[in-house]
Amino acid sequence: MPWYAWLILILAIGSILGSLLLLRDTAKKLPLTEEQLKRIHERNAEQDAKDAQDR
């Protein structure tokens, strides 16, 4: 493979890795209240029970 193909390949991989690292650094957790967390956990438990019944 010629040298410029290697250069393009390295730049593409670097661009992908850089984008993923930037995305990871800018990700933030959602501030949820205790009531919202409780509702989420209840819905998850309901869905788990429904999935267990379907199997």
Biopython code that builds the backbone (N, CA, C, O; Angstrom):
import numpy as np
from Bio.PDB.StructureBuilder import StructureBuilder

atoms = [
    (1, "MET", "N", (0.856, -1.178, 0.000)),
    (1, "MET", "CA", (0.000, 0.000, 0.000)),
    (1, "MET", "C", (0.902, 1.242, 0.000)),
    (1, "MET", "O", (1.898, 1.285, 0.722)),
    (2, "PRO", "N", (0.558, 2.232, -0.796)),
    (2, "PRO", "CA", (1.394, 3.450, -0.829)),
    (2, "PRO", "C", (1.277, 4.239, 0.475)),
    (2, "PRO", "O", (0.351, 4.047, 1.263)),
    (3, "TRP", "N", (2.248, 5.131, 0.672)),
    (3, "TRP", "CA", (2.321, 5.878, 1.927)),
    (3, "TRP", "C", (1.099, 6.758, 2.152)),
    (3, "TRP", "O", (0.687, 6.941, 3.297)),
    (4, "TYR", "N", (0.507, 7.306, 1.097)),
    (4, "TYR", "CA", (-0.632, 8.203, 1.284)),
    (4, "TYR", "C", (-1.889, 7.421, 1.691)),
    (4, "TYR", "O", (-2.769, 7.973, 2.350)),
    (5, "ALA", "N", (-1.977, 6.160, 1.310)),
    (5, "ALA", "CA", (-3.102, 5.340, 1.758)),
    (5, "ALA", "C", (-2.999, 5.090, 3.265)),
    (5, "ALA", "O", (-4.003, 5.132, 3.975)),
    (6, "TRP", "N", (-1.791, 4.831, 3.744)),
    (6, "TRP", "CA", (-1.576, 4.663, 5.179)),
    (6, "TRP", "C", (-1.922, 5.946, 5.923)),
    (6, "TRP", "O", (-2.523, 5.903, 6.996)),
    (7, "LEU", "N", (-1.546, 7.083, 5.354)),
    (7, "LEU", "CA", (-1.832, 8.374, 5.977)),
    (7, "LEU", "C", (-3.343, 8.594, 6.096)),
    (7, "LEU", "O", (-3.829, 9.027, 7.141)),
    (8, "ILE", "N", (-4.069, 8.300, 5.043)),
    (8, "ILE", "CA", (-5.525, 8.454, 5.061)),
    (8, "ILE", "C", (-6.146, 7.503, 6.080)),
    (8, "ILE", "O", (-7.063, 7.881, 6.808)),
    (9, "LEU", "N", (-5.646, 6.273, 6.132)),
    (9, "LEU", "CA", (-6.153, 5.294, 7.091)),
    (9, "LEU", "C", (-5.904, 5.747, 8.527)),
    (9, "LEU", "O", (-6.797, 5.642, 9.368)),
    (10, "ILE", "N", (-4.731, 6.238, 8.812)),
    (10, "ILE", "CA", (-4.400, 6.715, 10.157)),
    (10, "ILE", "C", (-5.257, 7.926, 10.524)),
    (10, "ILE", "O", (-5.743, 8.025, 11.651)),
    (11, "LEU", "N", (-5.442, 8.844, 9.578)),
    (11, "LEU", "CA", (-6.286, 10.012, 9.846)),
    (11, "LEU", "C", (-7.736, 9.614, 10.111)),
    (11, "LEU", "O", (-8.386, 10.195, 10.980)),
    (12, "ALA", "N", (-8.242, 8.643, 9.383)),
    (12, "ALA", "CA", (-9.625, 8.194, 9.587)),
    (12, "ALA", "C", (-9.787, 7.558, 10.961)),
    (12, "ALA", "O", (-10.744, 7.853, 11.677)),
    (13, "ILE", "N", (-8.860, 6.692, 11.326)),
    (13, "ILE", "CA", (-8.936, 6.044, 12.636)),
    (13, "ILE", "C", (-8.797, 7.079, 13.751)),
    (13, "ILE", "O", (-9.513, 7.011, 14.750)),
    (14, "GLY", "N", (-7.886, 8.031, 13.589)),
    (14, "GLY", "CA", (-7.710, 9.087, 14.584)),
    (14, "GLY", "C", (-8.950, 9.948, 14.721)),
    (14, "GLY", "O", (-9.306, 10.356, 15.827)),
    (15, "SER", "N", (-9.600, 10.223, 13.625)),
    (15, "SER", "CA", (-10.817, 11.025, 13.654)),
    (15, "SER", "C", (-11.931, 10.292, 14.400)),
    (15, "SER", "O", (-12.646, 10.895, 15.200)),
    (16, "ILE", "N", (-12.075, 9.011, 14.143)),
    (16, "ILE", "CA", (-13.104, 8.225, 14.824)),
    (16, "ILE", "C", (-12.824, 8.158, 16.320)),
    (16, "ILE", "O", (-13.724, 8.382, 17.130)),
    (17, "LEU", "N", (-11.593, 7.854, 16.690)),
    (17, "LEU", "CA", (-11.243, 7.771, 18.107)),
    (17, "LEU", "C", (-11.407, 9.117, 18.803)),
    (17, "LEU", "O", (-11.898, 9.177, 19.930)),
    (18, "GLY", "N", (-10.999, 10.195, 18.141)),
    (18, "GLY", "CA", (-11.153, 11.527, 18.715)),
    (18, "GLY", "C", (-12.605, 11.890, 18.945)),
    (18, "GLY", "O", (-12.946, 12.487, 19.967)),
    (19, "SER", "N", (-13.461, 11.533, 18.003)),
    (19, "SER", "CA", (-14.889, 11.807, 18.150)),
    (19, "SER", "C", (-15.488, 11.026, 19.302)),
    (19, "SER", "O", (-16.300, 11.554, 20.062)),
    (20, "LEU", "N", (-15.086, 9.760, 19.433)),
    (20, "LEU", "CA", (-15.605, 8.954, 20.537)),
    (20, "LEU", "C", (-15.147, 9.485, 21.889)),
    (20, "LEU", "O", (-15.926, 9.502, 22.842)),
    (21, "LEU", "N", (-13.905, 9.914, 21.981)),
    (21, "LEU", "CA", (-13.403, 10.467, 23.235)),
    (21, "LEU", "C", (-14.110, 11.780, 23.576)),
    (21, "LEU", "O", (-14.428, 12.034, 24.738)),
    (22, "LEU", "N", (-14.354, 12.605, 22.569)),
    (22, "LEU", "CA", (-15.068, 13.855, 22.791)),
    (22, "LEU", "C", (-16.496, 13.598, 23.253)),
    (22, "LEU", "O", (-17.000, 14.280, 24.145)),
    (23, "LEU", "N", (-17.142, 12.617, 22.646)),
    (23, "LEU", "CA", (-18.498, 12.260, 23.038)),
    (23, "LEU", "C", (-18.533, 11.770, 24.481)),
    (23, "LEU", "O", (-19.442, 12.120, 25.234)),
    (24, "ARG", "N", (-17.553, 10.965, 24.868)),
    (24, "ARG", "CA", (-17.494, 10.460, 26.242)),
    (24, "ARG", "C", (-17.283, 11.596, 27.238)),
    (24, "ARG", "O", (-17.880, 11.598, 28.314)),
    (25, "ASP", "N", (-16.439, 12.559, 26.884)),
    (25, "ASP", "CA", (-16.143, 13.661, 27.801)),
    (25, "ASP", "C", (-17.320, 14.615, 27.976)),
    (25, "ASP", "O", (-17.473, 15.220, 29.037)),
    (26, "THR", "N", (-18.147, 14.753, 26.952)),
    (26, "THR", "CA", (-19.254, 15.707, 27.030)),
    (26, "THR", "C", (-20.542, 15.079, 27.546)),
    (26, "THR", "O", (-21.522, 15.787, 27.776)),
    (27, "ALA", "N", (-20.553, 13.766, 27.730)),
    (27, "ALA", "CA", (-21.754, 13.098, 28.236)),
    (27, "ALA", "C", (-21.964, 13.476, 29.706)),
    (27, "ALA", "O", (-21.023, 13.477, 30.499)),
    (28, "LYS", "N", (-23.200, 13.792, 30.048)),
    (28, "LYS", "CA", (-23.531, 14.187, 31.413)),
    (28, "LYS", "C", (-24.668, 13.319, 31.923)),
    (28, "LYS", "O", (-25.517, 12.875, 31.150)),
    (29, "LYS", "N", (-24.682, 13.081, 33.213)),
    (29, "LYS", "CA", (-25.785, 12.352, 33.807)),
    (29, "LYS", "C", (-26.984, 13.285, 33.949)),
    (29, "LYS", "O", (-26.843, 14.492, 34.151)),
    (30, "LEU", "N", (-28.160, 12.689, 33.837)),
    (30, "LEU", "CA", (-29.376, 13.474, 34.014)),
    (30, "LEU", "C", (-29.673, 13.620, 35.502)),
    (30, "LEU", "O", (-29.689, 12.628, 36.231)),
    (31, "PRO", "N", (-29.907, 14.839, 35.956)),
    (31, "PRO", "CA", (-30.269, 15.006, 37.366)),
    (31, "PRO", "C", (-31.735, 14.623, 37.577)),
    (31, "PRO", "O", (-32.638, 15.345, 37.154)),
    (32, "LEU", "N", (-31.963, 13.498, 38.226)),
    (32, "LEU", "CA", (-33.322, 13.024, 38.464)),
    (32, "LEU", "C", (-33.649, 13.124, 39.949)),
    (32, "LEU", "O", (-32.788, 12.946, 40.811)),
    (33, "THR", "N", (-34.915, 13.413, 40.220)),
    (33, "THR", "CA", (-35.355, 13.461, 41.609)),
    (33, "THR", "C", (-35.584, 12.035, 42.112)),
    (33, "THR", "O", (-35.611, 11.087, 41.327)),
    (34, "GLU", "N", (-35.744, 11.899, 43.407)),
    (34, "GLU", "CA", (-35.984, 10.576, 43.993)),
    (34, "GLU", "C", (-37.290, 9.974, 43.461)),
    (34, "GLU", "O", (-37.379, 8.767, 43.234)),
    (35, "GLU", "N", (-38.300, 10.828, 43.266)),
    (35, "GLU", "CA", (-39.586, 10.341, 42.761)),
    (35, "GLU", "C", (-39.439, 9.802, 41.339)),
    (35, "GLU", "O", (-40.001, 8.757, 41.012)),
    (36, "GLN", "N", (-38.697, 10.500, 40.503)),
    (36, "GLN", "CA", (-38.485, 10.039, 39.132)),
    (36, "GLN", "C", (-37.721, 8.717, 39.110)),
    (36, "GLN", "O", (-38.051, 7.813, 38.342)),
    (37, "LEU", "N", (-36.702, 8.613, 39.955)),
    (37, "LEU", "CA", (-35.946, 7.361, 40.027)),
    (37, "LEU", "C", (-36.838, 6.209, 40.485)),
    (37, "LEU", "O", (-36.727, 5.093, 39.979)),
    (38, "LYS", "N", (-37.716, 6.483, 41.439)),
    (38, "LYS", "CA", (-38.624, 5.456, 41.947)),
    (38, "LYS", "C", (-39.543, 4.978, 40.828)),
    (38, "LYS", "O", (-39.756, 3.775, 40.672)),
    (39, "ARG", "N", (-40.087, 5.911, 40.048)),
    (39, "ARG", "CA", (-40.977, 5.544, 38.946)),
    (39, "ARG", "C", (-40.237, 4.728, 37.893)),
    (39, "ARG", "O", (-40.792, 3.782, 37.336)),
    (40, "ILE", "N", (-38.992, 5.089, 37.619)),
    (40, "ILE", "CA", (-38.197, 4.351, 36.637)),
    (40, "ILE", "C", (-37.953, 2.923, 37.116)),
    (40, "ILE", "O", (-38.084, 1.972, 36.345)),
    (41, "HIS", "N", (-37.601, 2.778, 38.381)),
    (41, "HIS", "CA", (-37.360, 1.447, 38.926)),
    (41, "HIS", "C", (-38.631, 0.598, 38.918)),
    (41, "HIS", "O", (-38.577, -0.605, 38.659)),
    (42, "GLU", "N", (-39.772, 1.226, 39.201)),
    (42, "GLU", "CA", (-41.042, 0.502, 39.161)),
    (42, "GLU", "C", (-41.366, 0.031, 37.749)),
    (42, "GLU", "O", (-41.795, -1.107, 37.556)),
    (43, "ARG", "N", (-41.165, 0.892, 36.772)),
    (43, "ARG", "CA", (-41.427, 0.504, 35.378)),
    (43, "ARG", "C", (-40.491, -0.616, 34.939)),
    (43, "ARG", "O", (-40.910, -1.538, 34.239)),
    (44, "ASN", "N", (-39.228, -0.541, 35.346)),
    (44, "ASN", "CA", (-38.278, -1.598, 35.002)),
    (44, "ASN", "C", (-38.693, -2.921, 35.605)),
    (44, "ASN", "O", (-38.599, -3.960, 34.952)),
    (45, "ALA", "N", (-39.154, -2.895, 36.859)),
    (45, "ALA", "CA", (-39.602, -4.123, 37.521)),
    (45, "ALA", "C", (-40.825, -4.691, 36.806)),
    (45, "ALA", "O", (-40.931, -5.905, 36.627)),
    (46, "GLU", "N", (-41.754, -3.815, 36.393)),
    (46, "GLU", "CA", (-42.937, -4.271, 35.670)),
    (46, "GLU", "C", (-42.554, -4.919, 34.341)),
    (46, "GLU", "O", (-43.080, -5.973, 33.985)),
    (47, "GLN", "N", (-41.648, -4.293, 33.618)),
    (47, "GLN", "CA", (-41.228, -4.843, 32.331)),
    (47, "GLN", "C", (-40.483, -6.162, 32.503)),
    (47, "GLN", "O", (-40.646, -7.079, 31.698)),
    (48, "ASP", "N", (-39.666, -6.259, 33.547)),
    (48, "ASP", "CA", (-38.963, -7.519, 33.817)),
    (48, "ASP", "C", (-39.960, -8.630, 34.119)),
    (48, "ASP", "O", (-39.788, -9.757, 33.654)),
    (49, "ALA", "N", (-40.997, -8.326, 34.892)),
    (49, "ALA", "CA", (-42.019, -9.314, 35.200)),
    (49, "ALA", "C", (-42.773, -9.724, 33.931)),
    (49, "ALA", "O", (-43.053, -10.905, 33.725)),
    (50, "LYS", "N", (-43.094, -8.758, 33.096)),
    (50, "LYS", "CA", (-43.794, -9.044, 31.838)),
    (50, "LYS", "C", (-42.926, -9.911, 30.926)),
    (50, "LYS", "O", (-43.425, -10.852, 30.309)),
    (51, "ASP", "N", (-41.638, -9.603, 30.836)),
    (51, "ASP", "CA", (-40.722, -10.390, 30.026)),
    (51, "ASP", "C", (-40.602, -11.826, 30.555)),
    (51, "ASP", "O", (-40.525, -12.776, 29.777)),
    (52, "ALA", "N", (-40.586, -11.969, 31.874)),
    (52, "ALA", "CA", (-40.485, -13.300, 32.476)),
    (52, "ALA", "C", (-41.733, -14.119, 32.158)),
    (52, "ALA", "O", (-41.643, -15.329, 31.953)),
    (53, "GLN", "N", (-42.896, -13.469, 32.116)),
    (53, "GLN", "CA", (-44.126, -14.178, 31.788)),
    (53, "GLN", "C", (-44.140, -14.610, 30.330)),
    (53, "GLN", "O", (-44.654, -15.679, 30.002)),
    (54, "ASP", "N", (-43.581, -13.790, 29.460)),
    (54, "ASP", "CA", (-43.583, -14.095, 28.018)),
    (54, "ASP", "C", (-42.684, -15.271, 27.677)),
    (54, "ASP", "O", (-42.889, -15.918, 26.650)),
    (55, "ARG", "N", (-41.722, -15.557, 28.488)),
    (55, "ARG", "CA", (-40.795, -16.665, 28.182)),
    (55, "ARG", "C", (-41.375, -17.986, 28.504)),
    (55, "ARG", "O", (-40.723, -19.011, 28.305)),
]
sb = StructureBuilder()
sb.init_structure("model")
sb.init_model(0)
sb.init_chain("A")
sb.init_seg("    ")
for serial, (resi, resn, name, xyz) in enumerate(atoms, 1):
    if name == "N":
        sb.init_residue(resn, " ", resi, " ")
    sb.init_atom(name, np.array(xyz, "f"), 0.0, 1.0, " ", f" {name:<3s}", serial, name[0])
structure = sb.get_structure()
